[in-house]
Amino acid sequence: AFCRGRIVRVPKGPLIRVVGTEVAIPCSVSDYDGPSEQNFDWEFSRETDFVRIVSTWDSTFTSEEYQKRVGRGDIKLRRSSNDAVELVIRNIQPADQGRYKCSTPSTDATVQGNYDAEVQVKVISDGLSVSGSKARSSTSLQLSEGDSFKLRCSAITTSPEHTHLHVTWQIKSGSSWQDILSLTHEGKFQPGPGYEERYRSGDIRLDTGANDTYRLSVSQASSADGGAYRCLVSEWVRGADGSWQQIQEKSVEIATVSIQRTDVVISTSNVSVTERDSLDLTCNITTDRSGIFQAEVMWYFSASPDDTLSDAQLLLSMDHDSVVSDSTLISLSHVDRNSYRLLVRDVDVEDSGYYFCEAAIWVPLHNGSWHKVVERTSAPVSVVVAALEPDYDVFLNASKTPKFSDDPTELNCRITNVQDTEANIRFAVSWYYRQHLPGDDVVTEELLASMDADWTLLPGDRGRERIQNGEIIFSKKSADTFSLRIQWTSESDRGDYFCVISAWSRHRNNSWVKSKDVTSASVNIFWATQDYTLTVEAVKLKPFFVAGHTFEMTCKVSSKNIKTPRYSVLITAEKPFTDQSHPNGTTRIISLNQDSVVRLEDWTDQTRVDGVVLEKVQENEFRYRMYQTQISDAGLYRCVVTAWSPGGGGMWREAVNGLSNPIQIDFQTSGPVFNVSVHSDSPTIYQGEVADLLCIVTTEGMPLEPDDMSFDVSWFAVRSFALDREPILLASLDRRGIVTQSRRNGSSDLSLERISPLEFRLRVHGCEDHDFGNHYCVVTPWVRSATGVWQREPDIKAKPIFLSVKMDVLNAFKYPLLIGIGLATVTGLLSCLIGYCSSRWCCKKEVQETRRERRRLMSMEMD
């Protein structure tokens, strides 16, 4: 167990072999050193001396008596791997019985293990004989599908050794032999590949009989059982190591079997019949069976040729006793010995599909019962049932056509020349629209709506919402007339319309199936349109007026190609760019819609709510008035007019827009010029302090009394170093002295006051961090004219000033430092007091000191 060396192995003997057979004796070597491919020498001995036979590496190794056999190839070496070879002896003879030794030349560094091994070979005589039927060696059998047959084979051995026989029945499939059933040398039955199920069901058996016969029985023969049959017998012996070894094999062909296939066919291939006619099909069974038999026939129907029997519908059946299943419209009759007729009366369109029949052959047994021997299914036959189509024509005409947009359109689809229609025919309609496209564009048809056999309306994708709203109406006026009505036709409805009349037929199961479609000629819905034109002219009634007087202008409208138009008017003003309320310069003042309803648009002056009036003078003339005009009203005034025409459902549809010429209001005044500036003595302050900002108004030109001037002042802030954010309104003071503040989030507060006729002060109390930023004021001057009317001047914006808010570090840390120093001092004094008291009264201990003698120190040497 602890040593390792070369091991040469041969089979454990004796090896029993049959004279005349080919013998292969294996030899292998393991646990060796040196090259991977090893060499082998074979020697033979009958008694004591060994004679050299053959070698893998020395061509001169063979002895003289073996040179001819080795040269002919009767004795050779066959290498199976680098460390294994086989000694092959063809046509072994009794003289070859003896001891065979296999040797391996040493390639090891040290000599360890064995370098040769011997095996005893015993040659016995051939005692195996295999034969077929006694009549002749090979027979030919002609059988019908479903028949049974038996084949016999005889095998016997007279070997002096204790051997076992292995018998296998084979069939020649193509060019190769295939195993059917075997009786092994161990006495076990073993079916071949593909025969396991038939063996378990008993259709294939192997029986042993007297005189060493082996009988193969095949029941329910099929076309696959046709071919040549042979009996293959091999002889086996148990070796010294207990394993089975095959020593020879013989075979004999027993018979050639031909199987006549039974086919089931339908006499016709494809059938076309007309609705209400009869369908006649015949199922023929092709067989050459001469004995007594009966057939079982079943007819099936399926919608697809690929359906299986489980998916198909069973129509009618006849068992082997000629009993037919019951059916009203379908009959099955036995025409002759091998033909069966299916008759379907009064066929319907639903009977179109694939028909096939299944036939089974039954034969009687010796006990009087019947046994099914074969079953076949025919190929499907396609049957097409053509519907009875009614004959009719379709005519489409337009009873109402539009001349303008929003006019009604009505189309009538009529069924004419109806012939050959039955009571089971019903008509339905489908409406289609086709749009005219320019050039070679593809014209697509769009489904408007369709009716099914129950006259249920199914809207299409086009105009679905209009159909649901009742703008498009589909109706059935009479039994032969269908109507389409568009209540208000738009330009998108222009195009071709046509109808399709569908004929629906009632079937036996009371279902409705469409049988025919007839399309009408198309009707074109079109009307000539011209572009809408609208002209608006504005006229100034008073050529000259001054501030405080009434401004008046009229707008006259004229239009073409608009059906019964109505007009809506909007008055706009283009102010100078100094007006900050509307940066784009255009202001919507007042409007009058097509129903004569007046509405103030952007006119927000509460003191002059009734200062503008817009009224309708005539159907196409409108007048605008502005009372007590002010200098701020200067600008260009226009009339924006929209023409409306009646639309569907009583709604108005916008047709076209028009803009009038501008009318200018310009006041020639020589009044004062106002300027505004912002000033602060301390633009940089600390938190908590008060910031003072002054808005100073200065005048130039004609001097005015303080009582003739008044100002609206608003303060704004931009919370950034650059003016890149939206301004925030802080507070405002109107000319009546009313102060308005915006809502604030911080704790700081604002106050706004007038400190002189031309100075306004904004104070920020308790400034915080968020109060920084650019601050400016916007001033709106009001001047009283000689007539006593207050005139509003344009807004004036001051140049912004930046307000910085800093933090007072000393004041911020003064009180926290004083409180900290005080608490630290009190804590230290309290700690000293507690320590002193504890050491004085609580932790005192009397210690008695012992008396020590006063002695001199020892010298260093005695340490």
ZAMARGU-4260 file (C-alpha; in steps of 0.2 Angstrom, whole numbers, plus 5000, padded with zeros to 4 digits):
<rodrens>
0) 5000/5000/5000 | 5015/5012/5003 | 5024/5007/4987 | 5021/5013/4969 | 5027/5004/4953
5) 5023/4999/4935 | 5008/4988/4933 | 5005/4978/4918 | 4987/4970/4917 | 4979/4957/4905
10) 4962/4949/4908 | 4960/4936/4921 | 4960/4919/4912 | 4956/4907/4906 | 4949/4916/4891
15) 4937/4904/4881 | 4936/4907/4863 | 4928/4898/4848 | 4939/4891/4834 | 4938/4901/4818
20) 4933/4917/4827 | 4943/4933/4829 | 4951/4935/4847 | 4956/4952/4854 | 4967/4951/4870
25) 4969/4968/4879 | 4985/4973/4888 | 4988/4989/4898 | 5001/4997/4909 | 5000/5010/4922
30) 5010/5020/4935 | 5025/5021/4924 | 5039/5034/4921 | 5046/5040/4905 | 5036/5044/4889
35) 5017/5044/4888 | 5017/5031/4874 | 5023/5014/4880 | 5028/4999/4869 | 5022/4981/4871
40) 5029/4964/4867 | 5018/4948/4865 | 5024/4930/4867 | 5016/4913/4867 | 5019/4897/4876
45) 5011/4880/4874 | 5020/4872/4888 | 5036/4880/4895 | 5046/4890/4882 | 5039/4907/4875
50) 5039/4911/4857 | 5039/4929/4852 | 5024/4934/4842 | 5024/4953/4838 | 5030/4970/4846
55) 5025/4988/4844 | 5043/4995/4843 | 5054/4981/4836 | 5049/4974/4818 | 5062/4960/4820
60) 5054/4954/4836 | 5043/4941/4828 | 5049/4923/4827 | 5050/4913/4811 | 5034/4903/4814
65) 5023/4918/4816 | 5031/4929/4802 | 5018/4923/4789 | 5003/4926/4799 | 5009/4943/4805
70) 5013/4948/4787 | 4996/4943/4781 | 4988/4953/4795 | 4980/4937/4804 | 4990/4943/4819
75) 4992/4961/4823 | 4993/4974/4837 | 4979/4987/4838 | 4983/5002/4849 | 4968/5009/4859
80) 4978/5022/4869 | 4996/5027/4873 | 4996/5014/4888 | 4985/5000/4880 | 4985/4988/4865
85) 4975/4973/4859 | 4983/4957/4852 | 4971/4953/4838 | 4971/4935/4831 | 4960/4931/4816
90) 4953/4914/4813 | 4960/4907/4829 | 4964/4888/4829 | 4966/4875/4842 | 4985/4877/4840
95) 4983/4894/4847 | 4978/4888/4864 | 4991/4892/4877 | 4998/4905/4888 | 5000/4923/4881
100) 5012/4935/4889 | 5012/4954/4887 | 5028/4963/4892 | 5033/4981/4892 | 5051/4988/4891
105) 5057/4998/4906 | 5057/5017/4904 | 5057/5020/4923 | 5071/5027/4933 | 5070/5013/4946
110) 5064/4995/4943 | 5047/4994/4953 | 5032/4984/4950 | 5029/4970/4936 | 5034/4972/4918
115) 5024/4958/4911 | 5008/4948/4913 | 5001/4931/4907 | 4984/4925/4902 | 4978/4908/4897
120) 4968/4906/4881 | 4957/4891/4878 | 4950/4887/4861 | 4934/4876/4860 | 4925/4869/4845
125) 4911/4878/4836 | 4895/4870/4843 | 4882/4884/4839 | 4869/4881/4825 | 4856/4893/4819
130) 4842/4889/4807 | 4825/4896/4801 | 4809/4888/4796 | 4809/4869/4791 | 4801/4873/4775
135) 4814/4884/4768 | 4827/4896/4774 | 4818/4912/4770 | 4799/4914/4766 | 4789/4929/4760
140) 4773/4934/4768 | 4759/4945/4761 | 4748/4953/4775 | 4735/4966/4777 | 4737/4980/4789
145) 4731/4975/4806 | 4734/4956/4803 | 4745/4945/4815 | 4760/4934/4810 | 4773/4923/4818
150) 4791/4919/4814 | 4801/4904/4820 | 4820/4902/4823 | 4830/4887/4830 | 4846/4889/4839
155) 4856/4876/4848 | 4874/4874/4855 | 4885/4859/4859 | 4899/4868/4866 | 4909/4858/4880
160) 4909/4874/4890 | 4894/4880/4900 | 4888/4894/4888 | 4872/4904/4886 | 4863/4910/4871
165) 4857/4928/4867 | 4843/4928/4854 | 4838/4944/4845 | 4824/4947/4832 | 4829/4961/4820
170) 4820/4970/4805 | 4830/4978/4791 | 4825/4996/4790 | 4833/5004/4775 | 4851/4998/4775
175) 4853/4994/4793 | 4846/4981/4805 | 4835/4987/4820 | 4832/4977/4836 | 4814/4971/4839
180) 4815/4960/4854 | 4829/4950/4863 | 4830/4936/4875 | 4847/4940/4883 | 4860/4927/4890
185) 4854/4931/4907 | 4836/4926/4903 | 4828/4943/4902 | 4817/4951/4888 | 4823/4967/4881
190) 4813/4977/4868 | 4822/4987/4855 | 4821/5006/4853 | 4803/5011/4848 | 4795/4994/4852
195) 4794/4997/4871 | 4775/5001/4871 | 4770/4987/4859 | 4780/4975/4870 | 4771/4981/4886
200) 4754/4980/4877 | 4758/4962/4871 | 4757/4966/4852 | 4775/4959/4851 | 4781/4943/4860
205) 4795/4931/4860 | 4791/4913/4865 | 4802/4898/4867 | 4796/4881/4861 | 4802/4863/4859
210) 4818/4859/4850 | 4826/4875/4855 | 4814/4886/4844 | 4812/4905/4847 | 4795/4912/4840
215) 4792/4930/4837 | 4773/4935/4837 | 4767/4951/4830 | 4749/4957/4832 | 4741/4973/4824
220) 4754/4974/4810 | 4757/4991/4803 | 4766/4997/4787 | 4781/5000/4798 | 4782/4981/4801
225) 4786/4977/4783 | 4803/4972/4779 | 4816/4958/4780 | 4817/4949/4797 | 4832/4939/4804
230) 4837/4930/4820 | 4853/4935/4827 | 4861/4923/4840 | 4876/4926/4850 | 4885/4914/4862
235) 4891/4920/4879 | 4902/4913/4893 | 4906/4919/4911 | 4924/4924/4913 | 4935/4920/4928
240) 4931/4938/4935 | 4912/4934/4934 | 4909/4945/4919 | 4900/4939/4903 | 4910/4938/4887
245) 4903/4935/4870 | 4913/4922/4861 | 4904/4921/4844 | 4888/4927/4834 | 4878/4920/4820
250) 4862/4925/4811 | 4850/4919/4798 | 4836/4928/4788 | 4819/4921/4792 | 4806/4930/4781
255) 4802/4945/4771 | 4785/4953/4776 | 4775/4964/4765 | 4761/4974/4773 | 4746/4981/4762
260) 4742/4998/4769 | 4723/5002/4772 | 4719/5019/4766 | 4704/5030/4769 | 4700/5043/4755
265) 4686/5054/4750 | 4681/5053/4732 | 4681/5071/4729 | 4695/5084/4732 | 4687/5102/4733
270) 4668/5104/4733 | 4658/5120/4729 | 4639/5121/4732 | 4626/5134/4733 | 4617/5139/4749
275) 4601/5128/4751 | 4608/5114/4741 | 4613/5097/4747 | 4631/5091/4750 | 4636/5074/4744
280) 4653/5066/4750 | 4659/5048/4749 | 4672/5040/4760 | 4681/5025/4752 | 4691/5012/4762
285) 4705/5005/4752 | 4710/4987/4758 | 4714/4970/4750 | 4708/4961/4766 | 4698/4945/4760
290) 4692/4939/4777 | 4677/4944/4787 | 4678/4962/4793 | 4667/4976/4797 | 4670/4995/4796
295) 4667/5009/4808 | 4665/5026/4800 | 4664/5044/4808 | 4663/5060/4799 | 4671/5076/4806
300) 4670/5095/4802 | 4683/5108/4806 | 4685/5126/4801 | 4704/5124/4798 | 4713/5109/4789
305) 4726/5109/4804 | 4713/5105/4817 | 4715/5088/4826 | 4701/5076/4830 | 4699/5083/4847
310) 4696/5100/4840 | 4685/5095/4826 | 4666/5093/4827 | 4658/5075/4825 | 4644/5076/4812
315) 4639/5058/4811 | 4645/5040/4815 | 4642/5022/4810 | 4648/5008/4821 | 4654/4991/4816
320) 4636/4985/4818 | 4630/4998/4805 | 4621/5008/4819 | 4620/5026/4813 | 4619/5041/4826
325) 4604/5052/4824 | 4603/5068/4815 | 4590/5078/4806 | 4598/5086/4791 | 4613/5074/4789
330) 4612/5056/4784 | 4625/5042/4782 | 4623/5027/4771 | 4633/5011/4766 | 4634/5011/4747
335) 4645/4995/4745 | 4657/4985/4755 | 4670/4999/4756 | 4661/5015/4753 | 4651/5026/4765
340) 4641/5041/4759 | 4638/5057/4769 | 4623/5068/4763 | 4620/5085/4771 | 4603/5093/4766
345) 4599/5112/4765 | 4617/5118/4767 | 4621/5135/4774 | 4636/5147/4773 | 4641/5141/4790
350) 4644/5124/4783 | 4659/5130/4773 | 4675/5122/4780 | 4684/5105/4780 | 4676/5088/4780
355) 4686/5072/4784 | 4681/5054/4789 | 4689/5042/4801 | 4687/5023/4797 | 4692/5008/4808
360) 4693/4990/4803 | 4685/4977/4815 | 4688/4958/4813 | 4680/4944/4823 | 4689/4934/4836
365) 4688/4915/4839 | 4677/4919/4855 | 4664/4928/4844 | 4669/4946/4849 | 4676/4959/4837
370) 4693/4967/4838 | 4699/4983/4830 | 4714/4980/4820 | 4717/4997/4810 | 4711/5015/4811
375) 4714/5028/4798 | 4709/5046/4795 | 4707/5054/4777 | 4714/5070/4771 | 4702/5085/4773
380) 4691/5090/4759 | 4688/5109/4757 | 4669/5113/4755 | 4664/5130/4750 | 4646/5135/4752
385) 4641/5150/4741 | 4628/5162/4748 | 4612/5166/4738 | 4616/5184/4734 | 4601/5195/4731
390) 4601/5207/4716 | 4598/5225/4719 | 4605/5242/4715 | 4609/5258/4725 | 4606/5276/4721
395) 4612/5291/4731 | 4606/5309/4728 | 4607/5325/4738 | 4590/5333/4743 | 4599/5348/4751
400) 4615/5355/4746 | 4624/5370/4755 | 4627/5387/4747 | 4636/5394/4762 | 4645/5387/4777
405) 4634/5381/4791 | 4620/5377/4778 | 4612/5360/4780 | 4616/5345/4769 | 4605/5330/4767
410) 4609/5314/4757 | 4597/5300/4753 | 4603/5282/4749 | 4589/5272/4740 | 4588/5253/4736
415) 4581/5250/4719 | 4577/5236/4707 | 4576/5223/4721 | 4575/5205/4714 | 4576/5187/4721
420) 4576/5192/4739 | 4568/5181/4752 | 4560/5185/4769 | 4577/5181/4777 | 4586/5196/4769
425) 4589/5212/4778 | 4597/5228/4772 | 4609/5240/4781 | 4619/5255/4776 | 4637/5262/4779
430) 4641/5280/4775 | 4659/5285/4768 | 4667/5301/4765 | 4682/5304/4753 | 4691/5321/4754
435) 4698/5329/4738 | 4717/5331/4739 | 4728/5341/4727 | 4739/5333/4715 | 4743/5314/4715
440) 4740/5312/4734 | 4732/5296/4739 | 4713/5298/4743 | 4708/5288/4758 | 4690/5283/4762
445) 4684/5287/4780 | 4669/5278/4788 | 4656/5290/4795 | 4645/5277/4802 | 4638/5260/4799
450) 4623/5249/4803 | 4624/5231/4808 | 4610/5218/4805 | 4600/5225/4820 | 4601/5242/4812
455) 4612/5248/4827 | 4622/5263/4823 | 4641/5262/4825 | 4650/5279/4823 | 4666/5280/4814
460) 4682/5289/4820 | 4678/5304/4809 | 4665/5316/4816 | 4661/5304/4831 | 4659/5319/4843
465) 4648/5328/4831 | 4637/5313/4829 | 4635/5311/4848 | 4631/5330/4849 | 4617/5328/4835
470) 4626/5339/4822 | 4626/5324/4810 | 4610/5313/4810 | 4608/5296/4802 | 4590/5289/4799
475) 4580/5276/4790 | 4566/5285/4782 | 4558/5270/4774 | 4561/5251/4771 | 4572/5256/4756
480) 4579/5273/4760 | 4592/5278/4772 | 4596/5297/4776 | 4612/5307/4781 | 4609/5325/4787
485) 4623/5337/4792 | 4614/5351/4802 | 4628/5364/4799 | 4640/5360/4785 | 4658/5367/4787
490) 4672/5369/4775 | 4680/5353/4781 | 4664/5343/4776 | 4667/5347/4758 | 4671/5331/4747
495) 4663/5316/4740 | 4650/5305/4749 | 4644/5288/4745 | 4635/5274/4753 | 4636/5255/4754
500) 4621/5244/4756 | 4624/5227/4764 | 4612/5213/4762 | 4612/5202/4778 | 4605/5184/4778
505) 4597/5174/4792 | 4605/5157/4795 | 4597/5141/4803 | 4604/5146/4820 | 4595/5163/4818
510) 4612/5172/4816 | 4614/5186/4803 | 4628/5185/4791 | 4633/5198/4778 | 4631/5191/4760
515) 4633/5205/4748 | 4639/5224/4747 | 4633/5236/4734 | 4642/5253/4733 | 4633/5268/4726
520) 4640/5282/4715 | 4648/5296/4725 | 4640/5314/4727 | 4651/5329/4728 | 4647/5342/4741
525) 4655/5358/4736 | 4651/5377/4736 | 4662/5391/4729 | 4670/5402/4743 | 4677/5419/4742
530) 4689/5427/4755 | 4681/5437/4768 | 4685/5456/4768 | 4683/5468/4782 | 4686/5487/4781
535) 4686/5498/4797 | 4688/5517/4797 | 4690/5528/4812 | 4684/5547/4812 | 4688/5560/4825
540) 4673/5571/4828 | 4681/5586/4836 | 4697/5591/4828 | 4704/5602/4842 | 4701/5600/4861
545) 4711/5603/4877 | 4714/5593/4893 | 4697/5591/4903 | 4686/5591/4887 | 4678/5575/4880
550) 4686/5565/4866 | 4675/5557/4853 | 4678/5546/4838 | 4667/5534/4827 | 4671/5518/4819
555) 4663/5513/4802 | 4663/5495/4797 | 4660/5487/4779 | 4662/5469/4775 | 4660/5457/4760
560) 4656/5438/4757 | 4650/5436/4775 | 4633/5429/4778 | 4623/5440/4790 | 4638/5447/4799
565) 4638/5454/4817 | 4653/5464/4824 | 4662/5465/4840 | 4672/5481/4844 | 4688/5484/4855
570) 4695/5501/4858 | 4714/5501/4861 | 4727/5515/4865 | 4745/5515/4861 | 4753/5525/4875
575) 4770/5532/4875 | 4784/5521/4882 | 4784/5531/4898 | 4768/5522/4904 | 4775/5509/4916
580) 4758/5500/4918 | 4759/5492/4900 | 4777/5490/4895 | 4772/5485/4877 | 4763/5502/4875
585) 4746/5495/4870 | 4731/5496/4882 | 4714/5487/4880 | 4701/5500/4886 | 4683/5495/4882
590) 4675/5482/4871 | 4657/5478/4864 | 4654/5460/4859 | 4642/5454/4845 | 4628/5454/4857
595) 4630/5472/4861 | 4637/5468/4879 | 4649/5482/4885 | 4665/5477/4895 | 4679/5487/4903
600) 4695/5479/4899 | 4711/5486/4906 | 4703/5503/4912 | 4707/5502/4930 | 4705/5521/4935
605) 4692/5520/4949 | 4690/5539/4949 | 4684/5538/4931 | 4674/5522/4930 | 4661/5530/4920
610) 4674/5541/4910 | 4673/5530/4894 | 4658/5525/4884 | 4656/5513/4869 | 4640/5512/4860
615) 4632/5505/4844 | 4625/5519/4833 | 4620/5509/4818 | 4622/5491/4812 | 4640/5495/4805
620) 4644/5511/4815 | 4651/5512/4833 | 4655/5528/4844 | 4668/5529/4857 | 4668/5544/4870
625) 4681/5548/4884 | 4675/5561/4897 | 4687/5573/4906 | 4703/5569/4896 | 4719/5570/4905
630) 4737/5572/4899 | 4741/5554/4903 | 4727/5549/4890 | 4739/5555/4876 | 4742/5542/4863
635) 4735/5533/4847 | 4718/5526/4848 | 4711/5512/4836 | 4696/5501/4833 | 4699/5482/4832
640) 4683/5474/4824 | 4679/5456/4823 | 4666/5450/4811 | 4655/5435/4816 | 4644/5424/4806
645) 4630/5412/4812 | 4637/5395/4816 | 4630/5378/4820 | 4618/5376/4835 | 4614/5395/4836
650) 4633/5398/4840 | 4643/5412/4832 | 4658/5409/4822 | 4673/5421/4820 | 4675/5425/4802
655) 4688/5439/4800 | 4697/5453/4810 | 4700/5471/4805 | 4710/5486/4812 | 4706/5504/4809
660) 4717/5519/4806 | 4724/5527/4822 | 4717/5543/4830 | 4729/5553/4840 | 4726/5563/4856
665) 4740/5575/4859 | 4740/5589/4872 | 4751/5605/4868 | 4755/5610/4886 | 4769/5621/4893
670) 4767/5615/4911 | 4781/5611/4923 | 4794/5597/4921 | 4796/5586/4937 | 4812/5576/4942
675) 4814/5564/4956 | 4829/5558/4966 | 4832/5547/4981 | 4844/5552/4995 | 4850/5545/5011
680) 4862/5552/5024 | 4868/5535/5030 | 4866/5521/5016 | 4876/5509/5027 | 4868/5505/5044
685) 4869/5492/5058 | 4856/5479/5062 | 4842/5486/5073 | 4845/5504/5068 | 4833/5515/5058
690) 4836/5519/5040 | 4830/5535/5032 | 4827/5537/5014 | 4821/5553/5005 | 4811/5554/4989
695) 4814/5572/4983 | 4804/5580/4969 | 4810/5595/4959 | 4801/5606/4946 | 4807/5615/4931
700) 4799/5627/4920 | 4782/5636/4924 | 4781/5638/4943 | 4765/5631/4952 | 4757/5634/4969
705) 4759/5620/4981 | 4740/5618/4982 | 4740/5615/4963 | 4752/5600/4964 | 4749/5583/4971
710) 4759/5567/4971 | 4757/5548/4972 | 4773/5540/4979 | 4777/5522/4979 | 4793/5514/4986
715) 4801/5499/4979 | 4816/5487/4983 | 4826/5475/4973 | 4835/5462/4985 | 4851/5460/4975
720) 4867/5470/4972 | 4862/5471/4953 | 4845/5475/4947 | 4842/5457/4941 | 4826/5453/4951
725) 4808/5458/4952 | 4805/5474/4962 | 4795/5472/4978 | 4783/5486/4983 | 4787/5492/5001
730) 4774/5506/5003 | 4764/5519/4994 | 4757/5536/4998 | 4743/5543/4987 | 4739/5561/4984
735) 4725/5561/4997 | 4738/5556/5011 | 4733/5537/5012 | 4747/5526/5016 | 4747/5507/5010
740) 4760/5495/5016 | 4764/5478/5008 | 4765/5462/5019 | 4782/5459/5027 | 4790/5443/5034
745) 4803/5450/5046 | 4802/5460/5062 | 4807/5476/5054 | 4794/5490/5051 | 4791/5504/5039
750) 4784/5521/5040 | 4781/5533/5025 | 4777/5552/5027 | 4777/5568/5018 | 4789/5580/5027
755) 4787/5595/5014 | 4777/5598/4998 | 4791/5590/4988 | 4799/5578/5000 | 4794/5561/5006
760) 4803/5550/5019 | 4803/5531/5020 | 4809/5525/5037 | 4814/5506/5040 | 4814/5503/5059
765) 4824/5489/5067 | 4833/5485/5051 | 4837/5466/5047 | 4848/5457/5035 | 4834/5455/5022
770) 4831/5474/5021 | 4847/5477/5011 | 4846/5481/4992 | 4842/5494/4979 | 4828/5506/4984
775) 4820/5518/4973 | 4803/5528/4972 | 4791/5530/4958 | 4781/5547/4958 | 4765/5551/4949
780) 4762/5570/4948 | 4745/5577/4948 | 4742/5595/4942 | 4726/5606/4943 | 4722/5615/4927
785) 4715/5632/4925 | 4698/5625/4924 | 4700/5616/4941 | 4702/5598/4933 | 4716/5588/4940
790) 4727/5581/4927 | 4738/5565/4929 | 4756/5567/4923 | 4767/5552/4917 | 4775/5542/4931
795) 4793/5546/4935 | 4806/5533/4942 | 4820/5539/4953 | 4838/5532/4951 | 4840/5518/4965
800) 4851/5519/4980 | 4859/5504/4988 | 4856/5501/5007 | 4868/5490/5016 | 4864/5482/5033
805) 4879/5477/5044 | 4880/5468/5061 | 4888/5476/5076 | 4900/5463/5083 | 4903/5472/5099
810) 4885/5474/5104 | 4881/5457/5099 | 4894/5449/5110 | 4894/5461/5124 | 4881/5454/5135
815) 4885/5435/5132 | 4903/5439/5137 | 4898/5448/5153 | 4886/5434/5158 | 4899/5421/5154
820) 4913/5429/5165 | 4901/5432/5179 | 4895/5414/5179 | 4913/5407/5178 | 4918/5418/5193
825) 4903/5413/5204 | 4906/5395/5200 | 4925/5396/5204 | 4922/5405/5221 | 4908/5392/5225
830) 4920/5378/5221 | 4934/5385/5233 | 4922/5387/5247 | 4916/5369/5246 | 4933/5362/5245
835) 4939/5372/5260 | 4924/5367/5271 | 4926/5349/5266 | 4944/5349/5271 | 4941/5358/5287
840) 4927/5349/5295 | 4922/5333/5284 | 4939/5325/5280 | 4950/5329/5295 | 4959/5314/5303
845) 4971/5313/5319 | 4988/5306/5315 | 5000/5302/5329 | 5018/5304/5323 | 5031/5292/5330
850) 5047/5298/5337 | 5062/5296/5326 | 5080/5295/5332 | 5092/5307/5325 | 5106/5298/5318
855) 5119/5302/5306 | 5119/5296/5288 | 5128/5281/5283 | 5143/5282/5272 | 5142/5278/5253
860) 5153/5263/5255 | 5141/5254/5266 | 5126/5256/5256
</rodrens>
